[in-house]
């Protein structure tokens, strides 16, 4: 059974541009969470979606948005990119929003120049 | 003060040494998660525990809920154990520590 998949693996963007990152959860998992991990730091929670609805949001500006599709895959969108948005973006899936066991994807490394 | 503190931040040891990584937290939790992150970035779940002790191969994780402290131990360490080890606590949200960078020398 495939694990959590994310695309693209790496991405280079310019300041001011927009980016869309994608995540496919493990089959049967209905909850997807997004995390940002800046170099040298632990991951920071951005969003959680469950059954296509936002269930939680971290302390990130409105430039960050996300959505979940009927097949439970998810997109993270970031507008007006800043240099500080350069990070590893991790997606994790779980069966339910209360599920303690989250399975992480390999991440998308975003570089903003 | 961070809600999840890990120590040490960096650790270099010789192959075969016994390794201990500590995690202290200040919030009420339902469970604690130990994760391993290799240089490529992917995160692997090692343990989820809410009490006592768990063992998997050369890895042992313990938690003391009253003291709000958990430890991850690696016995007979090997260079392939070199990675960043992250502690994460779970309640209504998940909070990650900054990680401990472990380097095992051959």
Interface residues (C-beta under 8 A of the other chain):
Chain A: X33 X35 X37 X40 X41 X42 X43 X44 X45 X56 X88 X90 X100 X101 X102 X103 X104 X105 X106 X107 X109
Chain B: X4 X30 X31 X33 X35 X40 X41 X42 X43 X44 X45 X48 X86 X88 X90 X93 X94 X95 X96 X97 X98 X99
